[in-house]
Amino acid sequence: MKKIPSDEYLEKARLLSKEETERLLSRMRSKLKRRLEDKKMNALEAVAIQLEKEDEELNEWRAKMAEIREKTKAK
């Protein structure tokens, strides 16, 4: 897991509403939550890292689904 969020994701995190921020914090992985609780990072950094992680997972999912669709078409 990244320790420092990119500037792009820090800016995205700044632009989130309070409700969107809370939703991201609620989905946060335990390792990231511990770092937040231990004051090793602030909430904005944690949300930015979570956003980046979710974007990566979404891109991986999209790639896998495209692969599955291609295999299904070939049959």
C-alpha positions as a LaTeX table, in Angstrom:
\begin{tabular}{lrrr}
\hline
Residue & $x$ (\AA) & $y$ (\AA) & $z$ (\AA) \\
\hline
Met1 & 0.00 & 0.00 & 0.00 \\
Lys2 & 1.23 & 3.46 & $-0.82$ \\
Lys3 & 2.27 & 5.59 & 2.11 \\
Ile4 & 1.94 & 8.95 & 0.37 \\
Pro5 & $-1.04$ & 9.86 & $-1.80$ \\
Ser6 & $-0.49$ & 11.54 & $-5.15$ \\
Asp7 & $-1.32$ & 15.23 & $-5.56$ \\
Glu8 & $-4.08$ & 14.29 & $-8.02$ \\
Tyr9 & $-5.87$ & 12.16 & $-5.44$ \\
Leu10 & $-5.30$ & 14.68 & $-2.64$ \\
Glu11 & $-7.12$ & 17.24 & $-4.78$ \\
Lys12 & $-9.94$ & 14.78 & $-5.52$ \\
Ala13 & $-10.24$ & 14.09 & $-1.78$ \\
Arg14 & $-10.43$ & 17.82 & $-1.02$ \\
Leu15 & $-13.36$ & 18.19 & $-3.41$ \\
Leu16 & $-15.48$ & 15.44 & $-1.83$ \\
Ser17 & $-18.54$ & 16.26 & 0.22 \\
Lys18 & $-18.63$ & 15.30 & 3.89 \\
Glu19 & $-20.95$ & 12.37 & 3.09 \\
Glu20 & $-18.70$ & 11.09 & 0.28 \\
Thr21 & $-15.70$ & 11.33 & 2.59 \\
Glu22 & $-17.51$ & 9.38 & 5.30 \\
Arg23 & $-18.45$ & 6.66 & 2.82 \\
Leu24 & $-14.83$ & 6.29 & 1.73 \\
Leu25 & $-13.64$ & 6.20 & 5.33 \\
Ser26 & $-16.19$ & 3.48 & 6.11 \\
Arg27 & $-14.79$ & 1.28 & 3.31 \\
Met28 & $-11.19$ & 1.81 & 4.34 \\
Arg29 & $-9.02$ & $-1.25$ & 4.93 \\
Ser30 & $-7.90$ & $-1.99$ & 8.48 \\
Lys31 & $-4.23$ & $-1.24$ & 7.81 \\
Leu32 & $-5.11$ & 2.22 & 6.55 \\
Lys33 & $-7.52$ & 2.77 & 9.46 \\
Arg34 & $-4.75$ & 1.94 & 11.94 \\
Arg35 & $-2.42$ & 4.46 & 10.32 \\
Leu36 & $-5.16$ & 7.08 & 10.60 \\
Glu37 & $-5.88$ & 6.17 & 14.22 \\
Asp38 & $-2.17$ & 6.20 & 15.11 \\
Lys39 & $-1.97$ & 9.74 & 13.65 \\
Lys40 & 0.59 & 8.62 & 11.08 \\
Met41 & $-1.54$ & 10.40 & 8.47 \\
Asn42 & $-4.46$ & 12.79 & 8.41 \\
Ala43 & $-7.96$ & 12.02 & 7.17 \\
Leu44 & $-7.42$ & 13.79 & 3.85 \\
Glu45 & $-4.38$ & 11.64 & 3.07 \\
Ala46 & $-6.24$ & 8.48 & 4.08 \\
Val47 & $-9.21$ & 9.35 & 1.86 \\
Ala48 & $-6.88$ & 10.13 & $-1.05$ \\
Ile49 & $-5.15$ & 6.75 & $-0.69$ \\
Gln50 & $-8.53$ & 5.00 & $-0.46$ \\
Leu51 & $-9.73$ & 6.80 & $-3.60$ \\
Glu52 & $-6.61$ & 5.76 & $-5.47$ \\
Lys53 & $-6.95$ & 2.15 & $-4.30$ \\
Glu54 & $-10.60$ & 1.99 & $-5.37$ \\
Asp55 & $-9.78$ & 3.47 & $-8.78$ \\
Glu56 & $-7.08$ & 0.83 & $-9.28$ \\
Glu57 & $-9.48$ & $-1.95$ & $-8.28$ \\
Leu58 & $-12.17$ & $-0.60$ & $-10.61$ \\
Asn59 & $-9.74$ & $-0.53$ & $-13.53$ \\
Glu60 & $-8.66$ & $-4.11$ & $-12.78$ \\
Trp61 & $-12.30$ & $-5.20$ & $-12.61$ \\
Arg62 & $-13.08$ & $-3.49$ & $-15.94$ \\
Ala63 & $-10.14$ & $-5.23$ & $-17.60$ \\
Lys64 & $-11.25$ & $-8.63$ & $-16.29$ \\
Met65 & $-14.83$ & $-8.04$ & $-17.40$ \\
Ala66 & $-13.66$ & $-7.04$ & $-20.88$ \\
Glu67 & $-11.64$ & $-10.25$ & $-21.03$ \\
Ile68 & $-14.66$ & $-12.30$ & $-19.94$ \\
Arg69 & $-16.86$ & $-10.61$ & $-22.55$ \\
Glu70 & $-14.32$ & $-11.38$ & $-25.26$ \\
Lys71 & $-14.20$ & $-15.04$ & $-24.23$ \\
Thr72 & $-17.99$ & $-15.18$ & $-24.20$ \\
Lys73 & $-18.20$ & $-13.67$ & $-27.70$ \\
Ala74 & $-15.69$ & $-16.19$ & $-29.03$ \\
Lys75 & $-17.92$ & $-19.12$ & $-28.03$ \\
\hline
\end{tabular}
